[in-house]
Amino acid sequence: MLDRGFTTVRDASGADYGLADAQAEGLIRGPRLLFCGRALSQTGGHGDGRARGTHRHDDHPCCAGLGRIADGVDAVRAAARDELRKGAHHIKVMASGGVASPTDRIDSTQYSLEELRAIAEEAEAANRYVAAHAYTARAVNRALEVGIRSIEHGNLLDHRSVELFRERDAFLVPTLVTYWALEQEGREFGLPESSWRKVDEVLGAGLEALDRAARGGVKLAYGTDLLGGMHRHQKHEFRLRAEVQQPLEILRSATSVAADLVNMAGEIGMLRPGAHADLLVLDGDPLADIGVLVDPEHLRHVVQGGEIVSRSRPC
């Protein structure tokens, strides 16, 4: 990720304090890592990787370390507090069905409003925020109504969703590239056939949702949600978004808007006194052609914290 030009990243399930501390202490090269630990999932939800005949909760074959199961208001409070105890920068909650989970439906809502509200309250008490996996308008709107700050995916949002995003000053993180990659390579990287067949349900709606949100003035941050070996497509999201957004809007989504989402405005995502001095040196103008950010031959240097941490090699 660092060599692709990402100097700070937000993990949306699975990374923990060990990885973040190792990067911060200089033990490994990589972007600064904002982690959430394990996502909170109801029984049978998007973070529950058990097949129908399985009782014990094992890690999902394609998404190990993804979630932890908690049911009921008291249990979700305890789970959120536990992830915050371990240093989570934000809490992730599964608020709808998903592609990689074996027993739920894309169009299901997950967690009661009381449970979602309790999770949001715990994050707010710790001066953190909640990011929610949600596809349908019903799931998106329920999450926004209880104070969740960030919606991941949102492929099937509606007009009311756009209104709620603006009213609640919330963020949408479309992840178009993950559906493109899952359709191309998901089975190769361990996605079960039953999950792979769900991809078409959300793939076509993603661009339409992005267009609706962009025209409606929703704050859009850059994200990918790529799994495992598909991470190499991380920058292809720039090109997919260009079908709807202008290059400057896309660039802001990966810099200043993203910094605002993670409560680091003034520290990352901009060049100013007191910020971390992260920047990319390119041999082209991404405002004229967003492909400059996608094609690796255009990236000459990656600067992180004022130091060159990656440079292109001579051909």
N, C-alpha and C positions, 0 to 999 in steps of 0.2 A: 504493500500500500504506500509506504513512504517513497519508494522508487517511482511510483506512478504519480506522485505529487500531493498525496494526502498527508498533511502534517499533523492533523488532529482528527480522530474519528470517534464516533459514538457507536458502541456495541449495543445491539438490541436483543440480546439473550445469549448467555453462555460464558462470556468473559468475566474475569474476577479480579480481585485486588492483586493477586500474585503477578499476573501478566502486566497490569497497569504499573505496579511498583517496579517491576523489572525494567520497564521502559524508562520510567522516571529516574531510576538510579543509574541508567546507562549500561545495564547488563545486556540489553538487546537493542538493536536498531528497530525503529518503528515510529509510527505516529503516537502522539499523546493519546491515551485511551480513556474515554469516559464510559464506564461500564455500569450495567444494571444487575449483574449476577444472573440468577435464574428468573425467568418470567413466571408470573403467577397465573395458574390455570385452574379452572374448575375440573372436577372429575368428568372425563369424556370431552374435555375441551381441547383447544388447539395445542396446548402444552402437555397433553396426556398421550404418550406414544404407545399405549397398550392396544393390542388388537383385541377383538371381541372376546376371545377365549383366554385372555391373560389376566391374572389377578394382580400379580406383583408388578410394581411400576419400574420398568427397565427403560434405559435410554433408547430413543428412536434410532433406527439404523442409519438414517441420513442426517439427523439433527441432534447428535448426542449433547447432553448438557443444556438442553433448551429450556425446560420448565420445571416447576415444582407445583404439586397439586395442593390446593387449599380450598376448603368448602366452608361457607358460613362466615358471618361478619367477624366473629372472634378469631377464626383461623386465618382469614386474610389479613387482619390487622397484625397478628403475630408474624405471619410470613413477610409482610412488608417491613415490619420493624427489624426482622432478622436480616433481610437484604440490606437495609439501611445501616444496621450494626456493622456489617462487613464492608461498609464504605461506598455503597452504590451511589452513583451520581444522579440516578433517576430510577424509577420503578417501572417495569414493563408488565403489562397485564394483557391477557388474551381476552378480548371483548367480543369476539365472533369466531365462527368456524374458519378453517384454513385449508390450504392445499396439502401440507405435509403431515396432517394428523389423520389417523386411520378411521375414527369412528364418528366424526362430526360432519356437519353439512356446512358448505360455504355460507348459506343464508341463515344460519342459526345465530341468535344472540347468546352471549355467555356471561355469566355472573348476573346476579340481581342488581337493581339500582342501589340497594342498601350496601351490598358488598363493594361495588365500584366506588360508591361515595366514601366508604370507610378507607379504602386504599388511597384515594385522593387526599383524604384528611391526614393520613399518616405521612404522606409525602410532603404536604404543605407544612405540617408541624415541624418537619426536619429541614425546611427550606429547600426542598427538592420538588420534583414534578413527576407526573405519570405520563408514559407513552403507551398508547393502546393499539394493539393489532385489531383492525376492524375493516371489513369489506363493505357491507351493505349500509344503506342510508340509515336504517333502523339502528344498527349497531353503532355507527358513527355518531348519530344524534344522541343516543343514550349516554355515550361516553362524554361528549361535550357538555351535556346538560349537568353532569355531576362534577365538572371542574377538571377533567383530564385535559392536559395542555397540548399533547401531540398525538395525532392520528397517523398510524403507519398504514399505508396502502390506500384505503378509502376509494377503491375502484368503482363502487356503486353508490356513491353519495348523490344527494339530490339538492334541490334549491334551498330547502330548509337547512341542510348541512352547511351550505355556504353562508347563510345568515348567521348560524350559530358560531362558525369559525370567527366571523367578524365580531359578533357580540362578545364572545368569550376571549378574544385576542389569542386564539389558539393557532396551531401550525398543522399543516398537512405535509406528510412526507411520502409522495408517490414513489413507488419502487418498480418502475416499468421494466427495467432490465432483468429483474429476477424471473419474470414470467417468460420473457424471450429466451433466457438461458435454460429455464426448466423445460420448456418445450423442446429445445434443441438437445439438451444434454442431461436432463434430470435423471432418467433411468440409468444412464451410464454411471452416475455418481451415487446411486443407491436409493433414489426415490422410488417407492413401491408403485406398481402399476395403478393401483386404486387411487393413489395421490396424484400421479401424473395425469390421469384422466380429468382431474378437477381444474387443470391449468386453463383450459379453454374458457371456463366459466368467468374467469377474471381477466384474461389476457386482452380481449377485445375492448373491454370497458375502461381500461386504464387511461388511454389517451383522451377519451371523451371526458372522463372525470377531471383530468388535468386541465383540459381546456375550460371546463365549466368553472373550476376553482380559480384559474388564472384570470378569467374574464370577470369573476366576481370579487376580485381583490383579496383572496385568501393568501396568507403568508405561506410560501412554499419553500421547504428545505430539501436539500439533496440527500438521497439515500438509495441504497441498492438492494439490501436484503439477500445478497447472493450467498449460496451455501457451498462450503468446501472448495473443491477444485474449480468451481465456476467464478471464484473471486477475480480471476484474471480479466473478466469482462466489466470490471468496476467502472471504467470510464465510458463505456458504451452508453450509459444512462444519459450523458451529455447529448449524444447524437439523437437518441430517441425523443428527448424532450424538445429538441429543436423542431420537431414536427408541429409543435404548438407554441412554444415560447421563443422570444428573441434572445440572442446570445447574452446580452447584458443581464437579463432576468435570470437566466440559467446560472451564470457566473455568481450572481448575488446569492442564489439559493445554496451554493456550495461554500460561501464565504460569510458575508455579513448577516444574512438571514439565519444561517445555521448557527452562527455565534450567538445570536439573540435567543434562539431556541434553547441552547444548552446553558444559558445564563452566563456567557463569557464575552458579551459585547464589550469592546474596548481592549480585550486581551488577545483575541484571535479574529481572523476574518477581515482584517483591515491593516493598513500600514499607518501607524501613528505613534507618537511618543508614549512609552509605557507598555505597548503591545509586545508580543513575543517575537516580532521580526521574522515571520514566516513568509516566504514568497517563492514563486516559480519564475525561472528565466526561460522564455520561449523564443523560438526563432520566427514567430508569426503572430498575427493579431487575432485572438480568439473572439473579439467583438465583431470582426469581419467574417470569421469562419470558425464556428465552435469546434470543428474537427481538429483544430490546432491543439486543443486540450485532450483529444482522444488518441491521436496518432503518436506513438512514443518517440518517433524521430524528431518531433518538434520540441521536446522537453530537453533543455540543455543542463539546467541545474535546479536542484531542490534545496532551498534554504530553510532551515528550521532553527528557531532561536538564534538567528544571526549567524549561523554557521552553515557552510555548504555540506550537506549530508548525502547528496547523491548527484552524480553528473553523468552525462551521456558518454559512452565509450566510442572512440573512433571506429568507423566501419573497417 
